Structure formats: structure tokens, C-alpha cells
Amino acid sequence: MRILVTGGAGFIGSRYVRALLAGELSDEPDGERSAADATVTVVDKLTYAGNTANLPIGDPRLTFVKGDVCDVALLRELLPGHDAVVHFAAESHVDRSLVSAGDFAVSNVLGTQSVLDCCVLAGIERVVHVSTDEVHGSIAAGSWTEDAPIAPRSPYAAAKAGGDLFARAYHITHGLPVMVTRCSNNYGPYQFPEKVIPLFITNLLSGDPVPLFGDGLHSREWLHVDDHCRAVHRVLERGTPGEVYNIGGGTELTNRELTERLVELCGAGPASIRHVADRKGHDRRYSLDDAKIRTLLGYRPRVDFDAGLADTVRWYRDNEAWWRPRRAELRRFPRGW
């Protein structure tokens, strides 16, 4: 099986590639196409969050191509001969979308449209468009199902919603066998330290305070990147074209609760927490109902949150050489955290 992965040098995409090549994504090795003979082509623009150090460069089954998903000529050259596409490439940081919304519209909407268009032309058999729970906006109680209204509240979420709608349109109009996944907040090793968990870990390990938005009661559901990648691959292998699949993590915490756990795991104290003004349009709560993927595709998350968070802290503690240069890059970008 030949799979093209966009954004495959980023946090989630690179984990998917490493796990796929290592044969770690299948629960049923004898019956799945994620066998050791899978080959992968990664297309990544290598913006600040993409890094070839995240990939097993040198594996003969991996081909890396530096390129932009908006480059239609490149995609039309690369796609023929591939069986499937997993589309991770996206601008993904809400804080930056507040001041650079145009970049998000280009990458997440036009980039997705370019990928879908070229998949149609190449006759790709299976496509997964990786999206986010944030397209639904905030929910006060209960959980969003796949057919809940799309009501984004940030430029990032609006751009991702635009990509989702293009995926739906290309399935209906062109018959493209595309499926959409929407996940809750991811965490794990190799995550660029602009997101809350790696930012707070690296701050605390550096002896710096951590900034907590508002009252700290904004609530998120957490999903380990390993479980997310397993779910994405399950959708690629077994999902029904045209369908949306929620991927939840099952652990919901307020930002204050998460911060307190990170402070404890990093050996810091309550004085490390600094309350800062809230972010514009900050969604109060996200929550996904993932009964569909559990019932129809047999997916279950495996990573216990407490164990996964402790392992993540341990990874950053042991890999300062990886995150220290990337942390320095944050000075280039405005952010709320």
C-alpha cells in the first residue's frame, strides 16, 4: 500500500508516519493493509512546526518531499501511483490565527481544496481529511455528534471548517472517497512548544512561570497522539466514504486542572502559575461524542491520560536538545499562552 501523507513532518503527521512504518497502527495485523510493506511519501512545507528530525529519514520505505499543498503541479506529479492520502497539513495554532488569519485560510482551505482536486485527477482510492472538534465551536453541556452544526468561533476553526466542507463537496460532486476525522486536543512527544502542554512543560523545566488564561475553567478533552493516529488509520482502512468520524480522548479537564497536574509532574509549585487576560473569543468547552467510531469501526483509545501525561513530561525532560531550539523560535510569533 502506498500512502501519501501531507504535513507528515509535523507533530501528528510524523507520529502517524513513524507508527505506520513500524507496523504499530493495526489491531489485526493479518487482516489490515498497514503491513510492513507499506510505503510512505511525505509532503511537508517545513514551516516552523515541521521538522525532518521528527521522521525516520533513511528508511527505504519513506520518501520525503519538501513542498506546499497549494502547489498543484507538485501534487499532480506525486499523487499517481498512490493508493491513499492522509491529509494532516494545516496551520493549527488558534493564537496565531487571531493575527494571521490569511495564512490559515490559504493553508487550511485552499490547501485542502488543492489536495482534494488532485486526488480526483489521480483516482486516489481512499482519502482521510484530518480536522478538529473546534469546527463546532463551544458546547456548554453534552457532546457534539458528527452531524452537529458547524459553528466555528476562531479564524483557525473557520479555516478548518472550510476544509471540511470542501471534503464533503468533493465526495458529493466528484465521488471522491474521502472521510473526515474530527479529534479532541492532542498531546504527546514531539509537539511544537506553542501548544499548551509542551509550552507549559518547557516553561516549567526552564524555571519560568506558566500563563493561565482567565479563570482557568475553560474545559478540553485530551487525546494521546498515539491513539489519534490509530483512529485515523482505522478510518482509512474501514471508514465509509463521505462520513465524518469523531475521535475523542475520554478525559476532560479544565485548563486549571491540567496546569496543576503539569506543575506537580515537573516538580514546580503553585507560584509558577500566572493568571493572564483571557484570549479573544476563547471557547469555553469542547466535547466529542465518539460512539460512532467505537461502535462501527471498533476503535478504543488505549493510553491512560495520567500515564500518557507523565510519559510526555518525561520525554521533554529527556529531550531538551530537541525542544530548546524550537522554543527559541516562539519569539517570532505573537501568542496568548
N, C-alpha and C positions, 0 to 999 in steps of 0.2 A: 504494500500500500504506500503510495506517495502522497504526502501531506504537505501543503504549503501553509506556513504559519506567519501571519503578519504581526508585527510588533513582538517578534519572538526573542528579542534581546532585553525586553523589559521584565518587570518583576513576575507577573503571572505567566506571560508567554514563555519566558525562559524556563520556568519551572515545568510547564507543560512539555516543552521540548526535552528537557533532561529526563523527565519521568517516562515519556514515550520511548525514548531511545534506550532507557534502562529496563523497559518492559514492566513498569510499575503501575500502569493505568488500568489494567484489566483484572476483574474479579474472577473471570473464567478464561484462563489463558488458552484452553483448547478450542474455545468457540468464538474468540474475538479476533479482529484483524489488527490488534495492537501488538502483534508478534515481533520477534527480534528482527524480522526482515523489513520492517517499516523504514522508509527513508523520509527525510525532512528537508524542506527548503525554507529557510527563514529570510523574510524580507523585513528590514528594520532601518529606519532613517537615522538611528543612533543620535537622537536628541539627548538632552542631559540625562534622561532617565533610562536610556537604553545603553547597554554595555556588553561587548562581546565577552568580557570576563564572566558573565553570567551563563555562558554557553559552553558545551563541551567541544570547543573548536579543535579540530583534529580528528574527530570521529568520522570515519569514512562514509557514514550514512547521513551526515549533516552537510548541507550546502548553505553557506551564508552569503546573502546579497545585501549590500548597503543600498537602500532605495526608499523612496517615498510612495505610499499607497495612492497618492494622487497622480503618480507617473503612469499614465495609461499605457504608453509604449512599452515600458518595462514590464508591467503586468501581462500584457498581451504576449510578450516574448517568453515569460517564465511559466505561465499557467498551463499551457498544453502539456499533456502527459501526466498531470497530477490527478489523483482520484478525489481529493478532498481539500477544502480550505478551512482553516480556523482563524477567524479574524479578531485578533486582540488589539491591533494597533489603534491607539486613541490618545488624545490629551485627556488626562484624568483627574487633575487636581482642582477642586472646587475654588479654592482661594485664588489661584491664578486666573481662573475663568472670569472672576469678577473684574479684572483689569485687562485681560487679553482675550476677550470673547471671540474675536475674529479667528484666532488660531484654532480655537475649539470647533468653530463652525467649519473651517476648512478641513481639518483632520477627521473629525467625527461624522460629519455629514457628507462633504464632497469626497473624502477618502473612502468612506463606506460605499457610496454610490459607484465610485470607480472600481472598487473590488467586485461588487455585485455585477456590474456591467461586463467586466472582463471574464467573470465566471460563466456568465451566459454564453459569451462568444466562444469560450474554451470547452463548453459542455461539461463543466465540473459536476460530479455525481452527488456530492454532499458538501454543504456549507454550514458552518456554525458562526453566527454573529454574536459576539460576547458583549452583553450590555450590563445594566445596573439596576438595582432597586430604586435608585434616585429618580428614574423617569416618572414614577408615580407621585412624587412629592411626599409630603409629611402625612402620617396617619396617627390620629390621636389614640385609637384603640383598635384591637384586632390586627389582622394581617392582610396585605394585598394578595389577591389571587392573580393569575395570569391575565384574566380578562378585565381587571380593574382599569379605570380610566387612566390615561397618561396625562399627568398634570405637573410638569417639571417646574421647579422654583429657582433654579440657578442656571446660568449660561451653560455650565458643564452638562447638567441634566437635560437641558433643552437640546443641546447638540447630540447627546446620546439618543434621545427620543427621536430626533430626526433620522438617525441611522436606523433605528428600529422600524420606523415607518417605511423607509426605503426598502428594507428587507421584506417587509410584508408586501409592498407593492410589486417587487420583483418576483416574488413567489406567485402572486395572483396574475400578474400581467404576462410574465415570461415563463412561468412554470419552473423557476429556479428552485431546486430542492434545498432551501435554506431554512434553518431553525435558529431561534433566538433564545439565548440564555440570559437571565437576569439574576445577579448574585448580590448577596449582602456584603458588608465590609470585609475585605481580605486582610490577612496578616501572615507573617512568616519571614524566613530568611530572604535576603537579597532585595528587600523592599527599599526603594529610594527614600532617604530620610526627610521627605517633605510631609509624608503622611503621619498621622498622629502617633501610632505605636512606635515606628522606628525613630521618629523625631524625639519623642519623649525618652525612649531608651538611650539614645545617643546623647541627649542633653544630660540626663542623669549620670551616665557613665563619664561624662566630661566635667561633672561638678556644677552644671548650670541648672537654673530653675526651669520648670515646665509651665507654659502658659495655658490656662484652662479657660475656655470661653464662657462668659456669662455666669449663670448659676451652676453650670456643670451638669444639669439634669437632662440635657439632650441625650436621647437613647438610640443605640445602634445594636444591630445583631452581627455577631462576629463569625467568620468562616475561615478556617485554615486554608492556605493556598493549595496544599496537597489535596484536600477534599474538593476544592473548587475544580482543580484540573481533572480529577477522577470523574466529576459530574459532567464537565464539558465533553470529555471523551465518551462517556456513556451516551450523551445526546448525539454526538457524531455517529456513533455506531448503531444506536437503536431508536433515536428520535424520529418523529413523524414530520416530514417537510411541511412548512407553513405554521408549525406550532411554536409556542413560547413555553419555556420551562424555567420556573423559579428555582434557585439554588440557595437555600438558607443554611445558616450555621447552627441555629438552635440555641445560642447563648446570647441573651440580650442584657446589656449593661448600660447604665448611664455613663457619660464621659467622666463623671466624678469617681464612680466605682472603678472604671478602668484605670484612671490615673492613680488611684490609691493602690491598686494591685501592682502597677508598674513601679511605683515608688518603693514599695516593700521588696519586690524582686530585685531591684537594683541597689538595695541597701541604703537608700536615702531616707529622709524624714519628711514630715508634713510641711516643714518650712520650705521645701523645694517647690511647692505648688504656688503659682502666682495667678490670681484671677485677673483676666483681661476683658476688655469690652467685647461684646458678642459680635459675631460675623454678620454681615448683611444677609438677610433672607435665610438665616440659619434654620434648616428644617429641624423640627423638634424630635421626630421619631420616625424610624423606618422599621418595617417588619414584613417578612415574606411568608406566605403560606406555600410550603413546598411539597404538599401532599401529592401533587401530580407526578413529579419526577420519582418520588418514593414508590408510589403505587404502580405507575405504568412502566417505569424503567428499572425499578428495583434498586435505586441508589440510596445509600445511607452515609452520612458523614461518619468518619472513623476517629478523628483527632479530638480528644477531650480538650476543652478550652484551657483549663488550668495547666495541663501538661504542655499543650502547644505553646502557650504564652511563656512558660518557664523555659522551654527549649529555644524559643525565639530570642529571649533575653540572653540566654547562654551563647547563642550563635553570634549575636552582636558583640558580646563581651570578648569572644574568641577571635573575632574577625575585624578588628579595628583597622587594619590595613585596607580593608575593602570599603568601609563606610567613612573613614576620616576625610579622604579627598572629595567624596560626594557630598558630605556635609558642608564642606567649604563652598561648594557650588551654590548652596542655598542663598548666599548673599546676593546672587544675581537676580533673585526673584522676589517680588512682594508676596507676603503671605500673612495669614491671620494667626496661625499657630505660634 
